[in-house]
Amino acid sequence: MANTFRLPKAEPLLNLASYARGGPSETSGRLTPAQVEHIRRTVQRVPEAVVKVLPRGSNDLNAASNHLDYIGRYGELDLEGEDGERLQGLIGKALLEDWDLDIDDLRRQTTLTSANGRKPPKLIHKLMFSMPPRTPPEKVREAVRNFAREEWWGQHRYAFVLHTDEPHPHVHLVMKATLRHWRSEFAHHLRQLGVAANATERAVRGETREAKKDGIYRASLRGDSTHMRAQAEAVADELLRGNIRVEAGKRKLVETRRAVEDGWRSVADLLVSDGRHELAEGVRGFVERLPSVQTERERLRDQLRDRVRQPSRAPPASR
């Protein structure tokens, strides 16, 4: 059968829903040192480590080879393998042959993939690890190197490369074939290298902005996302017509925020009972400063209104 891997299911480090419920449970007792440090990092808004599983796309041998050549900038950048070897040039096909992916590709196209009309399993997993601008790029690469070695060495073949052509340093990693665990461990290895990094769920941090697909995110950074443009045009039309509607998902966002705030307040109470009064005050202040709950359309609506309200610049005086 095709090579796969499984990640152990783990309780989230900041399970605010459990804290909010209270009652007899492991989370209603004392906070562990790891939980206290995670709370401290979150309240202080330590930069969040990001791990993305890139879109599946076409997942045959040619597509996998092309992706490896692409992240290596078609020979300009050296990839690094799991044994530390430097992989130079257009190495896509050669690397996949070394990984025996041609055999996996043939196997998955036979009876294993035709049953029940299911999609064939992935040949490779395409991951991206990134940190905010001004994070030392070499530290990001080293953290990924350490993380991959501890997680997969001897079990899965992989190769990775550092990109610094955008403000946020990021590493592309391709592995021979959840996310929360990878992000948490990536942040852990960054901290071991002296880089402040955290891994907390968006809702826990008070964010209501949905994560965009990688293609939409990159296009929006360049300012040419057709998806975001269509969203903005639809919101602008609502404002012009005075037909501002309430989105169905708003209620769910409000309910989630209420549960998050209750959970944080319970965390503050636990910190007080543990004698950590300063951190408890930090948590309460963190809750008070959480941004208001907004949907994507509401954010766009406010941005458009702000632009309209901004006074236009006066033309330069003629001489």
C-alpha positions as CSV (number, residue, x, y, z in Angstrom):
1,M,0.0,0.0,0.0
2,A,1.1,3.6,-0.5
3,N,3.3,5.2,2.1
4,T,1.3,7.3,4.6
5,F,2.0,8.8,7.9
6,R,-0.1,9.5,11.0
7,L,0.2,12.1,13.6
8,P,-0.9,11.5,17.2
9,K,-4.0,13.3,18.3
10,A,-3.2,15.7,21.1
11,E,-5.2,18.0,23.4
12,P,-4.7,21.6,22.4
13,L,-2.4,23.4,24.8
14,L,-4.9,26.2,25.3
15,N,-8.3,24.4,25.4
16,L,-10.3,27.4,26.4
17,A,-13.6,25.6,26.0
18,S,-12.6,23.3,28.8
19,Y,-11.4,26.1,31.0
20,A,-14.7,27.9,30.5
21,R,-16.8,24.9,31.4
22,G,-14.9,24.3,34.7
23,G,-15.9,21.4,36.9
24,P,-13.8,18.4,37.8
25,S,-11.3,17.8,35.1
26,E,-7.6,17.9,34.5
27,T,-7.8,21.4,33.0
28,S,-9.6,22.8,36.1
29,G,-6.6,22.1,38.4
30,R,-3.2,23.6,38.3
31,L,-1.7,24.9,35.1
32,T,1.5,23.1,33.9
33,P,4.7,25.1,33.3
34,A,4.2,24.6,29.5
35,Q,0.7,26.0,29.7
36,V,1.8,29.0,31.7
37,E,4.6,29.8,29.1
38,H,2.1,29.4,26.3
39,I,-0.3,31.8,27.9
40,R,2.5,34.3,28.5
41,R,3.6,34.1,24.8
42,T,0.0,34.5,23.6
43,V,-0.8,37.5,25.9
44,Q,2.4,39.1,24.8
45,R,1.5,38.6,21.1
46,V,4.7,36.6,20.3
47,P,4.9,36.1,16.5
48,E,2.9,33.0,15.4
49,A,4.7,30.3,13.5
50,V,2.9,29.3,10.3
51,V,2.7,25.9,8.6
52,K,0.7,25.5,5.5
53,V,-0.2,22.4,3.5
54,L,-0.1,23.7,-0.1
55,P,-2.9,22.9,-2.5
56,R,-3.0,19.4,-3.8
57,G,-3.2,20.3,-7.5
58,S,-2.1,17.8,-10.0
59,N,-0.3,15.0,-8.1
60,D,1.3,12.9,-10.7
61,L,5.0,12.3,-11.2
62,N,5.4,15.2,-13.6
63,A,3.6,17.6,-11.3
64,A,5.7,16.5,-8.3
65,S,8.9,16.9,-10.3
66,N,7.9,20.3,-11.6
67,H,7.1,21.5,-8.0
68,L,10.6,20.4,-6.8
69,D,12.2,22.3,-9.6
70,Y,10.0,25.3,-8.9
71,I,10.9,25.6,-5.2
72,G,14.6,25.2,-6.2
73,R,14.0,28.2,-8.6
74,Y,14.9,25.9,-11.5
75,G,18.5,25.3,-10.4
76,E,19.3,28.6,-8.7
77,L,18.7,27.4,-5.2
78,D,20.1,24.2,-3.6
79,L,17.6,21.9,-1.9
80,E,18.7,20.0,1.3
81,G,17.8,16.4,1.8
82,E,17.1,14.5,5.0
83,D,20.7,13.5,5.4
84,G,22.0,17.1,4.9
85,E,23.1,16.5,1.3
86,R,23.0,19.5,-1.0
87,L,20.8,18.9,-4.1
88,Q,21.8,21.1,-6.9
89,G,20.3,21.9,-10.4
90,L,17.1,20.6,-11.9
91,I,16.9,17.6,-9.5
92,G,13.1,17.0,-9.6
93,K,13.0,13.8,-11.7
94,A,16.2,12.4,-10.2
95,L,15.1,12.9,-6.6
96,L,11.7,11.3,-7.3
97,E,13.5,8.3,-8.9
98,D,15.6,8.1,-5.8
99,W,12.5,8.1,-3.7
100,D,11.0,5.3,-5.9
101,L,7.9,7.4,-6.5
102,D,7.5,5.9,-10.0
103,I,6.6,2.6,-8.2
104,D,4.1,4.3,-5.9
105,D,2.5,6.1,-8.8
106,L,2.0,2.9,-10.7
107,R,0.6,1.1,-7.6
108,R,-1.9,3.9,-6.8
109,Q,-3.3,3.9,-10.3
110,T,-4.3,0.2,-10.1
111,T,-7.0,-1.5,-7.9
112,L,-6.1,0.5,-4.8
113,T,-7.3,3.8,-6.4
114,S,-10.3,2.6,-8.4
115,A,-12.3,1.3,-5.5
116,N,-15.3,3.5,-4.6
117,G,-14.1,6.2,-7.1
118,R,-11.9,7.8,-4.4
119,K,-9.1,10.1,-5.3
120,P,-5.7,8.4,-5.4
121,P,-3.5,9.0,-2.3
122,K,-0.9,11.8,-2.5
123,L,2.5,11.0,-3.9
124,I,4.0,13.9,-2.0
125,H,3.0,16.4,0.7
126,K,3.9,20.0,-0.1
127,L,4.4,22.1,3.1
128,M,5.5,25.7,3.7
129,F,6.9,27.0,7.0
130,S,7.0,30.7,7.5
131,M,7.6,33.5,10.0
132,P,6.9,37.3,9.9
133,P,9.3,39.7,8.3
134,R,12.6,40.5,10.1
135,T,12.8,36.9,11.5
136,P,16.4,35.6,10.8
137,P,16.0,33.5,7.7
138,E,18.8,31.1,8.7
139,K,17.0,30.4,12.0
140,V,13.8,29.6,10.1
141,R,15.7,27.1,7.9
142,E,17.5,25.5,10.9
143,A,14.2,25.2,12.8
144,V,12.7,23.4,9.9
145,R,15.8,21.2,9.6
146,N,15.6,20.2,13.3
147,F,11.9,19.7,13.2
148,A,11.9,17.5,10.1
149,R,14.8,15.4,11.5
150,E,13.0,14.7,14.8
151,E,9.6,14.1,13.1
152,W,10.5,12.1,10.0
153,W,14.1,11.1,9.7
154,G,14.4,7.4,9.0
155,Q,10.7,7.1,8.3
156,H,10.0,9.5,5.4
157,R,12.1,11.0,2.6
158,Y,12.0,14.8,2.3
159,A,13.8,17.8,0.9
160,F,13.5,21.5,1.7
161,V,14.7,24.9,0.6
162,L,14.7,28.4,2.1
163,H,13.1,31.3,0.2
164,T,14.0,34.9,1.0
165,D,12.5,36.6,-2.0
166,E,9.5,37.8,0.0
167,P,9.4,39.9,3.2
168,H,8.5,36.9,5.3
169,P,11.2,34.2,5.3
170,H,9.7,30.8,4.5
171,V,10.8,27.2,3.8
172,H,9.2,24.9,1.2
173,L,9.4,21.2,2.2
174,V,8.4,18.3,0.0
175,M,7.9,14.9,1.7
176,K,7.2,11.5,0.4
177,A,3.9,10.8,1.4
178,T,-2.6,17.7,12.3
179,L,-1.3,20.6,11.0
180,R,-1.5,22.0,14.6
181,H,1.1,19.6,15.7
182,W,3.5,20.6,13.0
183,R,3.1,24.3,13.7
184,S,3.6,23.8,17.4
185,E,6.8,21.8,16.9
186,F,8.1,24.3,14.3
187,A,7.6,27.1,16.9
188,H,9.3,24.9,19.5
189,H,12.4,24.6,17.4
190,L,12.4,28.3,16.6
191,R,12.4,29.1,20.4
192,Q,15.3,26.7,20.9
193,L,17.2,28.9,18.5
194,G,16.4,32.0,20.4
195,V,13.6,33.2,18.0
196,A,10.3,34.2,19.7
197,A,7.6,32.1,18.2
198,N,4.2,30.8,19.2
199,A,1.5,28.4,17.9
200,T,-2.0,29.2,19.1
201,E,-5.4,28.8,17.3
202,R,-6.8,31.9,15.6
203,A,-9.9,32.0,17.7
204,V,-7.9,31.8,20.9
205,R,-5.9,34.9,19.7
206,G,-9.2,36.7,19.1
207,E,-8.9,36.6,15.3
208,T,-12.0,36.1,13.2
209,R,-10.2,36.5,9.8
210,E,-10.4,33.2,7.9
211,A,-7.2,31.7,6.5
212,K,-7.1,32.2,2.8
213,K,-6.0,29.6,0.3
214,D,-2.4,30.0,-0.6
215,G,-3.1,31.2,-4.1
216,I,-5.5,33.9,-2.9
217,Y,-3.1,35.0,-0.1
218,R,-0.1,35.4,-2.5
219,A,-2.2,37.2,-5.0
220,S,-3.6,39.6,-2.4
221,L,0.0,40.4,-1.3
222,R,0.7,41.4,-4.9
223,G,-2.5,43.4,-5.1
224,D,-4.0,41.4,-8.0
225,S,-6.3,38.9,-6.3
226,T,-9.4,38.5,-8.4
227,H,-11.2,36.9,-5.4
228,M,-10.5,39.8,-3.1
229,R,-11.4,42.3,-5.9
230,A,-14.8,40.6,-6.4
231,Q,-15.5,40.6,-2.7
232,A,-14.7,44.4,-2.5
233,E,-16.9,45.1,-5.5
234,A,-19.8,43.2,-4.0
235,V,-19.5,45.1,-0.7
236,A,-19.2,48.4,-2.5
237,D,-22.4,47.7,-4.3
238,E,-24.1,46.9,-1.0
239,L,-23.0,50.3,0.4
240,L,-24.2,52.2,-2.7
241,R,-27.6,50.5,-2.6
242,G,-27.9,50.8,1.1
243,N,-28.7,47.1,1.2
244,I,-26.3,46.0,4.0
245,R,-27.2,42.4,5.0
246,V,-26.2,40.5,8.1
247,E,-24.1,37.4,7.2
248,A,-25.3,34.0,8.4
249,G,-21.9,33.2,9.9
250,K,-21.8,36.2,12.2
251,R,-23.7,34.5,14.9
252,K,-21.3,31.6,15.0
253,L,-18.3,34.0,15.2
254,V,-20.0,35.8,18.2
255,E,-20.7,32.5,20.0
256,T,-17.1,31.4,19.5
257,R,-15.7,34.7,20.8
258,R,-18.0,34.5,23.9
259,A,-16.6,31.0,24.6
260,V,-13.0,32.2,24.1
261,E,-13.5,35.2,26.4
262,D,-15.1,32.9,29.1
263,G,-12.2,30.5,28.8
264,W,-9.5,33.3,29.1
265,R,-11.3,34.6,32.3
266,S,-11.2,31.1,33.8
267,V,-7.5,30.9,32.9
268,A,-6.9,34.2,34.7
269,D,-8.7,32.8,37.8
270,L,-6.4,29.7,37.7
271,L,-3.4,31.9,37.5
272,V,-4.5,33.9,40.5
273,S,-5.1,30.7,42.5
274,D,-1.5,29.7,41.5
275,G,-0.1,33.0,42.7
276,R,0.7,34.3,39.2
277,H,-1.1,37.7,39.7
278,E,0.9,39.7,37.1
279,L,0.3,37.2,34.4
280,A,-3.4,37.0,35.4
281,E,-3.7,40.8,34.9
282,G,-2.0,40.4,31.6
283,V,-4.6,37.8,30.5
284,R,-7.5,40.1,31.6
285,G,-5.9,43.0,29.7
286,F,-5.5,40.7,26.7
287,V,-9.2,39.9,26.7
288,E,-10.2,43.6,27.0
289,R,-8.0,44.4,23.9
290,L,-9.4,41.6,21.7
291,P,-10.6,43.1,18.4
292,S,-14.3,43.3,17.7
293,V,-15.9,40.3,15.9
294,Q,-16.1,41.0,12.2
295,T,-16.7,38.9,9.1
296,E,-14.6,39.4,6.0
297,R,-17.3,41.4,4.4
298,E,-17.7,43.7,7.4
299,R,-13.9,44.3,7.3
300,L,-14.1,45.3,3.7
301,R,-17.1,47.5,4.3
302,D,-15.2,49.4,7.0
303,Q,-12.1,49.8,4.8
304,L,-14.2,51.2,2.0
305,R,-16.0,53.7,4.4
306,D,-12.6,54.8,5.7
307,R,-11.4,55.5,2.2
308,V,-14.5,57.6,1.4
309,R,-14.1,59.6,4.6
310,Q,-10.4,60.4,4.1
311,P,-10.0,64.0,2.7
312,S,-8.6,64.1,-0.8
313,R,-5.3,65.7,-1.1
314,A,-5.3,69.3,-2.4
315,P,-3.6,69.8,-5.8
316,P,-0.2,71.4,-5.6
317,A,-0.2,75.2,-5.7
318,S,0.7,76.6,-9.1
319,R,3.7,78.8,-9.4
